[in-house]
Amino acid sequence: MQGLVTVFGGTGFVGVQVVRALARTGARIRVAVRNPGRGYRLRMLGEVGQIQIVQANVRNPASVARALEGAEACVNLVGVLYGSAHQTFSAVHAEGAATLAAACKARKITRFVQMSAIGADASSTSQYARTKAQAEVAVRALIPSAVIIRPSVVFGAEDAFFNKFGALAAMSPVLPLIGGGETKFQPVFVADVAAAIARAVTDPDCAGHTYELGGPGVHSFRDLMEMVCSVTYRQKILAVVPWPIAALIGMAGNIQASLKGVVGLVTAPMLTRDQVELLRSDNVVSEGALGLEDLGIRPTAIEPILPTYMYRYRKGGQFAAEPTKV
């Protein structure tokens, strides 16, 4: 592919890998982000002049229109893990996706990839899941050929899941098992997600399909916390946190999230009420759903990848000696 692809949200954890994967296809890439200063390193992922960084905000239609000038395809990776006064789930997920889709339709751009999530459901008690579903509906209503990508929890060197609990393991004697730790996940490697999105952009056979992306293994929340302990060489108490207590912790996280933009807090909340609602449902690929294999991608297991970046949470770091097994 030699055409221009505009990627919204290309400086995020998944976005950087998507830009790299698209660059390998030979595409020209315009990365549209709210803060262009965060994207200066992206240019190094391709050939000279192949990757361009521009300012755009999905809540600003005029900036979206400018970012799409001359584009043949659009990828929407914009999303938030928790809402705030300035970045609500509805504004970013549902309204933002509708703005992008409308702008693409006006320019006759039919190749559109929408990043969603496993569990997206219009009737969910989680605002995250509900607005992700609303975004899917809005995009497909305007661009029927759009490809929907729904990953399970995404892992990789800069992920927001394992790094969060790795950091917690480094400073706390306890790791929480929300709701008992029985919720199921199917962690998917970020490079596999990026390859799937690149394939969805370039392969016309993907048009109009929805893909649910998961790795080769299904693990409970307890399993994942045990993995964190194992790869960080730390023995921790795995404490069951009942749903009502988790909800109270989540309410405190909501307050922290609401204050983040007001008082300049830089740390993300450990848990929000909405995330507690998400944890009530399993996060695995649906039976019969199209997945990585249908895109010609062999799923990467989590076990060999996790130690390659979680070593940073060991005492002694990368060169820490593995504890002797008794």
Residue pairs with C-beta under 8 A, 6 or more apart in sequence:
1 25
1 26
1 27
1 201
1 202
2 26
2 27
2 28
3 27
3 28
3 71
3 72
3 73
4 27
4 28
4 29
4 30
4 70
4 71
4 72
4 73
5 22
5 27
5 28
5 29
5 30
5 71
5 72
5 73
5 74
5 75
5 201
6 29
6 30
6 31
6 32
6 67
6 68
6 71
6 73
6 74
6 75
7 15
7 18
7 19
7 22
7 29
7 30
7 31
7 32
7 74
7 75
7 77
8 32
8 33
8 56
8 58
8 64
8 67
8 74
8 75
8 76
8 77
8 78
8 100
9 15
9 32
9 33
9 76
9 77
9 78
9 79
9 115
10 16
10 18
10 19
10 29
10 31
10 32
10 33
10 39
10 42
10 75
10 77
11 31
11 33
11 35
11 38
11 39
11 42
12 77
12 79
13 154
13 156
13 158
13 159
13 160
13 190
14 77
14 115
14 154
14 190
14 193
14 194
15 31
15 77
16 42
16 45
16 158
17 156
17 190
17 191
17 193
17 194
18 75
18 77
18 193
18 194
18 197
18 198
19 29
19 31
19 42
19 45
19 46
19 51
20 45
20 46
20 194
21 191
21 194
21 195
21 197
21 198
22 29
22 75
22 197
22 198
22 201
23 29
23 45
23 46
23 47
23 50
23 51
24 198
25 198
25 201
25 202
27 73
27 201
27 202
28 50
28 51
28 52
29 46
29 50
29 51
29 52
30 51
30 52
30 53
30 54
30 67
30 71
31 39
31 42
31 51
31 52
31 53
31 54
32 54
32 55
32 56
32 63
32 64
32 67
33 39
33 53
33 54
33 55
33 56
34 55
34 56
34 57
35 55
36 53
36 54
36 55
39 53
40 53
42 51
42 53
43 51
43 53
45 51
54 66
54 67
55 63
56 63
56 64
56 66
56 67
57 63
57 64
58 64
58 76
58 78
58 92
58 95
58 96
58 97
58 99
58 100
59 91
59 92
59 95
59 96
59 99
61 99
61 102
61 103
64 99
64 100
64 103
65 103
65 106
68 74
68 103
68 104
68 107
68 109
71 107
71 109
72 109
72 111
73 109
73 111
73 112
73 113
73 201
74 100
74 104
74 109
74 111
74 112
74 113
75 112
75 113
75 115
75 197
75 201
76 96
76 97
76 100
76 112
76 113
76 114
76 115
76 139
77 115
78 92
78 93
78 96
78 97
78 115
79 92
79 93
79 115
79 132
80 87
80 89
80 92
80 93
81 128
81 160
81 268
81 275
82 253
82 254
82 257
82 268
82 269
82 272
82 274
82 275
83 89
83 127
83 257
83 274
84 257
84 258
84 260
84 261
85 258
85 261
85 262
86 261
87 261
89 127
89 128
89 130
89 131
89 274
90 127
90 131
90 134
92 131
93 128
93 131
93 132
93 134
93 135
94 131
94 134
94 135
94 138
96 135
97 114
97 135
97 136
97 138
97 139
98 135
98 138
98 139
98 142
100 112
100 139
101 112
101 138
101 139
101 141
101 142
101 143
101 146
102 142
104 110
104 112
104 142
104 143
105 142
105 143
109 143
110 143
110 145
110 207
111 145
111 201
111 207
112 139
112 143
112 145
112 146
112 147
113 146
113 147
113 149
113 197
113 200
113 201
114 135
114 136
114 139
114 146
114 147
114 148
114 149
115 149
115 151
115 197
116 132
116 133
116 135
116 136
116 148
116 149
116 150
117 128
117 129
117 132
117 150
117 151
118 150
118 151
118 152
118 186
118 212
118 213
118 214
118 283
118 284
118 285
118 286
119 126
119 129
119 132
119 150
119 278
119 281
119 283
120 129
120 132
120 133
120 135
120 136
120 150
121 129
121 130
121 133
122 130
122 133
122 134
122 137
123 130
124 130
124 133
124 277
124 281
125 277
125 280
126 274
126 275
126 277
126 278
127 274
128 274
128 275
128 278
129 277
129 278
136 148
136 210
139 146
139 148
140 146
140 148
144 208
145 207
145 208
146 207
146 208
147 200
147 201
147 206
147 207
147 208
147 209
147 210
147 211
148 209
148 210
148 211
149 193
149 196
149 197
149 200
149 210
149 211
149 213
150 210
150 211
150 212
150 213
151 188
151 193
151 212
151 213
151 214
152 185
152 186
152 187
152 188
152 212
152 213
152 214
152 215
152 283
152 284
152 285
153 161
153 185
153 186
153 187
153 188
153 283
154 161
154 187
154 188
154 189
154 190
154 193
155 161
155 162
155 187
155 188
155 189
155 190
155 302
155 305
155 306
156 189
156 190
156 191
156 305
156 309
157 308
157 309
159 190
160 268
161 187
162 224
162 228
162 306
162 310
163 309
163 310
164 270
165 175
165 224
165 225
165 228
166 228
166 232
166 310
166 312
166 313
167 313
168 175
168 270
169 175
169 228
169 229
169 232
169 234
169 236
169 313
170 232
170 234
170 313
172 236
173 236
173 237
174 236
174 237
174 238
174 239
175 225
175 228
175 229
175 236
175 237
175 238
175 239
176 225
176 239
176 241
176 246
177 221
177 222
177 225
177 238
177 239
177 240
177 241
178 221
178 241
178 243
178 246
178 271
178 276
178 279
179 221
179 241
179 242
179 243
179 246
179 276
179 279
179 280
180 222
180 240
180 242
181 220
181 221
181 222
181 225
181 238
181 240
182 220
182 221
182 222
183 220
183 221
183 279
183 280
183 281
183 282
183 283
184 218
184 219
184 220
184 221
184 282
184 283
184 284
185 218
185 219
185 220
185 221
185 224
185 282
185 283
185 284
186 214
186 215
186 217
186 218
186 219
186 283
186 284
186 285
187 214
187 215
187 217
187 219
187 224
187 302
188 213
188 214
188 215
188 292
188 299
188 300
189 215
189 299
189 300
189 302
189 305
191 300
192 213
192 215
192 292
192 297
192 299
192 300
193 213
195 295
195 297
196 211
196 213
196 292
196 295
196 297
199 206
199 295
199 296
199 297
200 206
200 211
200 295
203 295
206 295
209 290
210 289
210 290
211 289
211 290
211 291
211 292
211 294
211 295
212 285
212 286
212 289
212 290
212 291
213 285
213 291
213 292
214 284
214 285
214 291
214 292
214 299
215 299
215 300
215 301
215 302
216 299
216 300
216 301
217 301
217 302
217 303
218 284
219 227
219 302
221 279
222 238
225 236
225 238
226 238
227 302
227 303
227 306
228 310
229 235
229 236
229 238
231 306
231 307
231 310
231 311
232 310
232 311
232 313
232 314
233 314
233 315
233 320
233 322
233 323
234 313
234 314
234 315
241 249
243 276
243 280
246 271
246 276
246 279
247 273
247 276
249 270
249 271
249 276
250 271
250 272
250 273
250 274
250 275
250 276
251 273
252 269
253 269
253 270
253 271
253 272
253 273
253 275
254 269
254 272
254 273
254 274
256 265
256 267
256 269
257 268
257 269
257 272
259 265
260 266
260 268
285 291
291 299
292 298
292 299
293 299
311 317
311 318
311 320
312 318
314 320
